[in-house]
């Protein structure tokens, strides 16, 4: 390789290491414009295209290298790429699964794709999206970093990075969200001050989200909006027996010590706050604070697990519980969407429309906005076709490259 070409090649490598794959590709083109008798650069260009997901273009470059330069490395790349045709199909199936909200299935498919460097950028972004939708933000950041390390200017990756930052993830380091760090500090303070029994019970039942908020004045359940009231009434109607409406301070303290979030929810939902004594109010506030800090994460996890298993009735109960206490939570957006999507899957169209519209109103550029608009368009199509067209048009206008802009949406707009 000539000295000038070697210098340009080294510069291209530096760009690649800095996550500027586009600039690296430009410099490869610059070198090859002087002649194709450069096997090192041809192989490098092929690898860049390969990681970008352009399999046919990558193979074409490597074939040129074998034909013109009889390069054995390029030949081996071509042989190895045969299995990547299958990975391309798996990636498309993963996109379809994600479009259908089958997050675990999509994640499984994308993980298989990640066993190769083929389509590295899109695959790692897709995995990050799956973990983001599951509320596992640290894992989402891990895979997002892999994509950004190759292409730091990738648009979708930057959008997800901003959303993760809004959820409290430090995108400039591998650190945990501040809320989790604070939660750990509070946890160890409790260990020291309360003692062994509390340590054991907390350790066994600690929620993986570790969501901690500043201590706020108690917020009475009756101050929730009409949806909260209806939500609680639905759960009351479906309960097997009427709950005990008497405030049992001793029982509540036991539930608090054991982090029994479901028990706390049941105890609190029919409490008449105005009738509580000062001592009772202190315990009530502690219980509400604990649910807001950690219980909401447990409810969300339970709901998401049931949702992914197709058990939408159980998911509804869990998401409704989380919704009651979600105001101010870092996972409120996830709760709002999955609550609406659960109603959609239960064919409770009236609730689904109200809940998804609530999500869209609060998060017009959120993590699930595309999915929300898609479901709203489909549900409304059998009820109010003009309204359905509004949602479909909004989806196509604001997110023209979305996987949800499919034939169903186009048909809605045509009719």
N, C-alpha and C positions, 0 to 999 in steps of 0.2 A: 504494500500500500504506500502510495506517495505521501510525502511529509504533510502536504496540505490536506489531503484526504484523511490522514491519521488524526490531524488536529481537529478536523470537523467531526470525525467519528467520536473522538474523546469528548467533545462538547456535547454531542448527541447523548452519549452515555450519562454525562452529568445532568442533562435535562431529565432523562428518564429517572435517575436516582432522586431528583427533586420533585417527582410526581408530575412532570410536564411531558407526558407521552406525545402530545400533539406536536410540540417543538422538536422532540427527538425524531419523530417521523418526517417532519419537514427537512431536517438536516440529512437524513438518510436519502431522501429524494434528491437533495442537492448533490450529494456525492455520486449517486447513481446516474444522474443526468450527464456526467462526464464519461460514463461507460459502465457496462454491467459485469465487467471482469473483476468484481470485488466480492468474493464469497462471504467474507465476514460481515459486510454491510447488508448484503442480501438476506443472510440468515437473521440478522438483527431486525431488519424491517419486517420479515416474516413473523418473528416472535411478537413484535409490537402489534401487528394486525391480529395475530392469534389471541393475544390477551384482550384485545378490543372486541373479540367475538366475530371477526371477519374471517371465518375459516377458509372459504373458497379463495379469497384474495391471498391469504397467507400461504396456502398450498401452491397457488400459482407462482408466487415469488420463489418458493423453494424448488419448484419444478424448473424454473428458469435457471436457478443455481446449479441443479444437477445436470441440466442439458448443456449449459455453456461452460461450467467450471468443473463438472464431474465431482461435485462436493458431496462427500459421504455424510457429513452432518445434516445437510439439507435432506438427503435421502432418508435418514433415520427419522427426521421430523415428519416427513410425509407418511412414513409407515406408522408412526405413533399416533398421527392425527386421525387414523381410520376410526378409532373408537370414539372420537369426539363428535362424529355424526350422531351417535346415540345420545351423547350429552346435550347436544343441541335440541334434540327431540324432548329429552327430560326437562330441559329449561322451559320449553314451550308449555309442557304439561304443568310445570310448577307455576307458570304465569296464570294458566287457566284455573288451577286450584286456588291461587291467591285471589283471583277475580271472584270465585265462588265462596270466599271467606273460609276456605279450608286451610287455615294457617299451618297447622301441624303437618298436613300432607304436603303442602308447598315447601315447607322447611326441609322435610325429608328428601324431596326431589332435588332441591337446590344444594343440599349438603353433598349429595352424590356428584353433582356437577362440580362442586368445589374440590373434588379429589384431583382435578386437573387444573392447569393454569389457563386452559381455554376459556375465553369469555370471562376472564377473572374479574373485570370491573363490574359488569352487570350482575354476575352471580353473587358477589359479595354485597352489592347494594341490595339485591333481592333478599338475601339472608338477613341483612340488617333491618329491612322493612318487616320481615316476619317477626323478629325479636321485638321490634318496636311495637308492633300490634299486640304482642303478648305481654307488653309492659316490662320486658326484660331489657332495660335501657343500657346497662353496662355491656351486655353481650352485643346489643345492636351497635354500640360504639366500636367494639372490637372489630367487627366485620366491616363497618363503614371506614375505619382507619385503613384497612387493607385495600379497599377500593381507592381511597384518596391518596394512598402512597404511590399509586400508579398514575392516577389522573386527579390531581387536586382541584381541577376546575370543572369536574363533572357536575352538571346542573342538579340532577336528582339527588346526588350524594350531598351537595351543599345544602339543599333544602332540608333533607333529613337531619343533617348536622345542626342546622338552626333549630329544628323542632326538638332535638335532643337537648340542646343547650337551654331551650325554654323549659324543658322538664328537669333542669337542674344538673345536667351532665356537663362536666368541664371538658370541652372538646380540645383543649390545649395540653391535656395531660391524661394519664391513665387513672386518675383519681376517681373516687366515688362521689356521688352527689353530696352537696353540703348537708342535705337533710338526713342522709344516712349516717354521715360522720357524727352529726349532732346526736342522732339516735343512739349510736354506739356509746358516746360519752355519757348520755343520760342512763343508758342501760347499766354501765359499770358503776355509776354513782349509786344506783338503786341496789346493786349487789352489795356494796360496802355498807350502805345505810340500813338495809332491811334484813339481810342475812341469807343463810343457806337455803331455806325452804323457798323463798321467793326466787332465788337464783335458779333453782332446779325447775320450778314451774315455768318461769319465763324462758329458760333455755329450751325446754321441750316444746313450747308453744309459740316461740317467736316467729313472727311473720317475715317472709323473705323480703318484703318491700322495705321495711324499716322506715316508714314514712313518719316524719316528726314535724309538727308545726309549732309555732309559738303558742303559749298558753293564752287562750282567748276567753272572754266572758262566755258563760253558758248561753246556748241558743236553744230556746224552747222548741219542741217539735211542732207545736201549733203555729209557729212562725214560718214554717216551710210553706211553699206555694201550694196551690190546689192540687198539683200533680203529686206532691208528696203525700197529701191527705188521702187522695184516691189510691195511691200505691199502698199505703198502710192498710186501708180498708180492704183492698184485694187480698192482702196477706191474711188479715183477720178472717175474711170469709172462707179462705181455703184451709185454715187451721183446723186440726182435728178436735181441739177442745178450746174453750175460752181460757185465755191466760189469766193469771192472778193479777188483779189490778192493784192490790195492796203493795205499798212500798216496803220491801224487806231489806233494811239497811245491812243486816248481817250477811244475808245471802249475796247481796250486791258486792260487799267487800270480798267475799270468797271468790266470786266470779272475776273481780278485778285482779286479785292475786294470781288466779290461774289463767289469765288472759283468755277467758271463755267468751269470745266475741258474740257468738250466736246467742248464748245465754243472756249476755248483757243487752243485746238488741231486744230480745223477748221481754226482759224485765222493764226496759225503758219505754217501750212503744205506747203503753197505755197509762203512763204516769201522769197524774195531775200535778203539775209543778207548783201551782199556787198553794196547794195544801201541805207542802213539805216544810218541815222544821229546818232551822239553820243547820243542824248536824246532818239531817237527811240531804239537804241541798249540797253540802260539801261533797258527800259521797256521789250524789247524782252528777255533779260537775266533773268529778274524777272519771266516772264511767263514760260520760259523753266525750271527754277529752281523749281517753284511751281508744275509743272506737274511731274517733277522727284521726288519731295518730297512726294506729296500726290495724284496727279492725276493718277499716275500709279496704285496705290492701288484701286482707284475707277474703273478704266478701268478693272482691274483684277476681282474685285468683280462682276461687271456687266457681264463680260464674263463668269464667273463661274456660275452665276445664270442662264444665258441663256443656258449654256451647260447642267446643271442639269435638265433643263426643256425640253431638246431635241431640243431647238431652235439654231441649229448650225450655221445658217447664221448670226444671231445676235451676237452669241458668237465670230465668226470670226472677225467681225468688232471691237469688244471690245478688243480682244486679240491682234489684229494687232496694235491697238492704243498703248496698253501697251508695245508691243514689240519694237516700235519705240524709246521708252525712257527707256528701261529696263536695259541698261548697268550700272553695279554698284549697282543695286537694290538688296535688300535682298530677293525679291520674283522673281528674274529673272528665277530661275530654274522652278518654277511653271508656269510662263508665257510661257516659251519655250515648256514645255511638253504639256500643254493644247492647245496651238496653233497648235501643230502637231497633237494631238488627234482630234481636231476639224476638221482639213482637212481630217483626216482618216474617220470620221463620215460623212463628206460631199462627200466621195468617190473621193476626189481630191488626187489621189494616188501620183502623181508627187510631189506636194507640201508637202504631208504628209511624204514621204520618206525623202525629203530634210530637213524638219523641225525636224523630230524625230532623224535623223542622227546628226543634229546640237546639239540636246539635249544630245544624247549619247556621242558625242565627248567631250562635256564640263562636263558632269556628269556621268562618267562610273560607279560610285557607288552611284548614287543619290537616291532621294526619289522615283522616278518613273522609274528607270532604267529597272526593270523587265517588267513593262507595255510597255515601249518604245521598248524593244527588242521583246516582244510578238507581238505588232502591226507591227513592221518592218518585222518580219518573215511572218506574215499573208499577208501583202500587197505585199511583194516581191515575194511570192509564185506564183502569176499569171503573174509575169513579168520576174523574174530572179530566177529560182529555186535554183541555186547554192548559190546565195546571201542569199536567204531565209534560206537555210540550215545553213549558217554561223551564222545568227542571232539566229536561233533555238538552235544550238549547244552552242552558247555563253550563252544563257539563261539557258540551262540545266546544263552547266558546272559551271557557276558562281553562279547560284541560284537553286541548285538541289531540295530544299524544297519549292520552290515558288508555289503559287496557279496557276500560269500561265503555269507551266509545265504540260500540259494536253494532251488529245488525239490528238488535232490538231497539237501540236508541235511534238509529237512522230510520227505522220503520215508524217509530213514534212521531218523528219530525216530518215524515212524508205524508202521513195520514191526516 
